[in-house]
């Protein structure tokens, strides 16, 4: 029997899962999965209504519109969502993972009541790794709405082991009683140890840890320079940012000012942009990204079974630089003591 770290991690996941499944269900899912390939799939759901990053004013208006409409519609993700699925013969059944905020109203309160302005994009909020029950329910609903797509990566067993290790550590309470998965923050990158995540960064980190992020993934990100006068709260001397100030700002910061003094660099993966990218790629007859269909959902499939990992390619990395938002995140961690 193999004693490799990959085998031991896989056995631990297998053992824990069998303890939580009824015997009949385990027997059925194991048989169904016995011929399953090693696959890592990212499902992408766009925002309820389009969110426009052209400038602060229109970003605020379009985001608020999506939040308001989601309040009056059941089971909708206001700003989009990403979901990861891991399928492998070493698992009794596919596993689903997604990161989300724990309190729906927390971000609107930061902007509308606490007057944090666009500083809310870098504030740490309550987060959680979404339950598999909710994830499956959401995928079923969005499939009926034709508002979900995916990229399925065919991988080797080592890639699966890396993602499972990443997920295990992300949910382990190692930060003063908190796990990284308890901390929702749109400016952090969860491949850095002890950093929480937003929903899209979480999905992209799953791909990154398995060396699956396409070179085109730069097209999936929004890059902006947020003017410092639109950032409120603890990151900017407890400044209060009026909504009128955001609404009057028709451009992102321009010029040669100082980062974290005149402006803050911010980038985020946008699920709606990824959704449209996948839909466009389906029509291009790209030999690397082949059209695929699963349970009524159209997507792409990519063969990445030949990936080889070097010995020092660790699942978690050490952050070497940080901006204002990330520095505030780590100050918050220290204050948890």
N, C-alpha and C positions, 0 to 999 in steps of 0.2 A: 504493500500500500504506500502511496506517495506521502511524504511528509513535507511537501513544499508549502510555503506560506499561502499560496493561492488555494491549494487544496484544503488547508485547514480553515481558511476563511469561508470557503464555499460550504464545507461541512458544518461549520457553526451556523451559517444562515439557514441551511437545510434543516438542521436539528431544531432551531428556534421556531421555524415556520411550522414544522410538523406538530409542535406542542400547541399551537394556536388554531389548528384546523381540525374539525371533526373528522373521524376516521373515514366515513363515507365520502366526504368532500375531498379529502386528501387522496384517496384511491382514484377517484375520477380525474382530478386535475393532474395527478402524476402520470396517469396513462395517456391523457390528452397531450401532455407536454413531453412525452418520452422521445418523440421525434423532432422536437422543437430546435431550431437553429439558435446559435448565439446571436442575439440582436439587441441593439439599443435604439429605441425610437423616441423621437421628440415630437409631441403633438403641439400644435400652435393654434390658439384661438385669438382672433382679432378683437380690438376694443368694440364696445357696443355701438358707438358712433365714431367716425373718424376723428383722430386726435392730430392736430396740426402743430408742428414744431417751428413754424416760420419765424415767430417772434414771441416774446413773453405774453403779450396781450392775447393773441389768438390761441396760444397754448392753454392759457387759463380758461378762456371761453369754451374751447372745444372739450377740455377735460371735465369742466364743471357740467357741461351738457351731457356727457356720457354718464357721469355719476348720477345726475338727476334722473335720467331715463332709466338707469338700472334700479333705482329705488322703487319704481312703479312696475318693474318687470321681475318675475320670479326666476331665480337661478341664472343670472347673467353676470359675467365678469365685466366690470365697468371699463377697465383699461387693458383688457386682454389677458392672456394667460399662456404659460408653457407647462407642459407635463412630460415627464420622462417615464419610459417603460423599459424594463430590463427582462428579457426572455432568454432562458438557457436551460439545457438539460440538467444542469446542476441545481436548478430550483424546482420545487414541486409545482409552482405556478408562476406566471409572469408577475413581477412586482411593479407597482406604480408609485411615483413620487412627484410631489409638486410643493412649492413654497408659496405661502400666501400670508397676507396680513390677518391678524386675529380679530381686530375690531374694525368693522367697515367704515365707521365714522371718524376714525382717528386722524387720517390725513386731511379731510375737509375741515375738521376742528382746528388743526394746526394753521391752516390758511385763513379761514373765515373768522375764528374767534381769537386764537392766540397771536394772529398777525405775523406768522413766521415767513410769509411770502414764499418765494421760491426756495428758501432755506429748507422748506418741508421736503424737498427732493433728497436731502441728505440727513434727515433726522431719523434716529433709530426708534422704531415702533414695535409693538407686540407682534410677533410672528408665530407661525406654526407650519410644520410639515403636514400638508393636507391628508386627510384620511383616504385610504384607497376606496372606500365606499363612496365618498363624495366625488372622487376623481372619476370613477367609472360612471356614476350617474351623470356627471357633467359631460363626459364624452358622448354618452348616448343622446343626451338632449341636443348638444351642438351638432351631432351628426345629422339629426332630423332637420336642423335649421340650415344645414350645409355651410356651417361656419367653423369648421375645423379641418385642418390638414396636417400632414406629418412628413418627416424624413426618417426613414428606417435604415439603419446602418447594420449590415451584416458584419459581425466582428468575430474575433477569436475568444477563447475562454479567458485569457489573461485580461482582456479589455473588460469583460463582465466582472471579474474579480476586483479590478481597480474601481469600477463604479460602485460596487457593493461596499467596498471599504470606505469610499468617500461618503456614501450615504450613512453608514454606521457611525462614522466619526462626526458627521454633521449633526446627528441627532443625539450625541452623547453630551451629557451635562458636565462640561469641563470648565465653564466660566462662572465661578462663584455661584454655582447652583443653576446656571443657565446653559443651554446648548446653543451653538450658532443658529440652529433652526428655530430658536425662540426669538431671534432678533431680526426684524425686518428692516432693511435699509437699502435704498435704491442706489447708493453710491459705493457699496462695498462689493467685493469679489470673493465668493466663498471658497475658491481654491487656496486663498491665503488662510492659514490656520487661525481659527477663532473669529473669523469674519462672518457675519450674518449675510443676508441676501434679499434682493427683490425677486419676484417670480421669474422674470426673464433671465436675469443673471444666473439664477439657480439652474435653469434648463441648459444654458450655454456652458456652465461649468461642468455639468455632466458630460457634455460633448468634449470639452477641453481636457478633462482628466483622462479620457480615452483617446486623445489625439484625433478627434473626429471633426473639430470645427473647420468648415471649408474655408479656403482662402478668401472666398467671396463674403465671408461673414462680416467683414468690415462694412459692407453695404447695409447690414441689418441694424447698425448703430446710429443713434442721433448724437452729434457732437455740438455742444453749444458753450458759449462763454456767458455766464450769468452775471449781470452787473451787480456789484456788491450792494448797491442801495436797494436792491430787491430781495436781499437776504436778511431775514430777521432772526430773533431769538438769541440763544446763547452763543451762536457762532459769530454774531456781529453786535456785541455789547448790548444785548437784549433789545435791539432795535425793533420797533413796531412798523410793519409794512402795510400801508393802506392798500385796499383793493384798487383804488383809483390810480395808484402809482403803477401797478402792474398793467392795468388796462390802457394807460397812456404810453407804455413803452412798446414801440413798434419795431424794435430791432434788438438783437443780442449785442453784447459789448463788442465794440470795434476800436481798434487802435493798438498802441504799444504799451499799455498799462502793465502794472505788476500783478501777477497771478496771486490770488488770495488776499490782495489789497484792493485792487480796482475791479477784479472779476474773479469768478471761480470756474475752472474747467469742469465740465460735466459731460458724461456720455452714458448712454443706456441702450440696451437692446430693446427694440420696439417690436412686440409680437405682431402688430398689424403689418409692419414692413416685412417681417419674415414670412407671414402668411401670403402676402402678395408676391414675394420673391418665389416661393414654392409654386404658386399657381402659374406664374409666368414660365418657370423652368419646366413645368409639365408639358408645355407646348413646343419646346425647343429641340426635342430629339437629341438631347445631350447624352452621349454614351456613358458618362459617369453617373448621371442622375436619371435613372430610368423611371418611367411612369409606373405607379403601383396602385392597387386598390385593395382595401381591407374593410370588411363590414360596412360597406356603403360609403366609406371615406376614401377620397382620392389623395394620393401622396407621391412620394419619391422613394426609391430604394437605391442604396449605394453599397458597393462591395468594398469593405475595409478589413477583410480577414487576414491580410498580409502585414498588419501593423506589428512592429517589433519595438519593445521598450528597452531602453538602456538601464543599467543597474541603478544609476543615481536619479532616475526620473520618478521622484516621489509623488505620491498622490496629493500632498499638500505642500505649498511653497511658502517662502518667507517674503513678505512685502518689503520692497527696498525703497519705495518712495510713496508719498501720500500728499494729498491736497487738504484743503480746509475741512471738507466733509468727513474724510477718513480720519483726520486728526481728532475731530470732535467725537467720532465713533469710539476711538480708543480712550479718549478722556472719559467717556461714559462707562466703558468697561472698568476703568480704575475706580470710578465712583461707586461701582457695585459692591466693592469690598465692605 
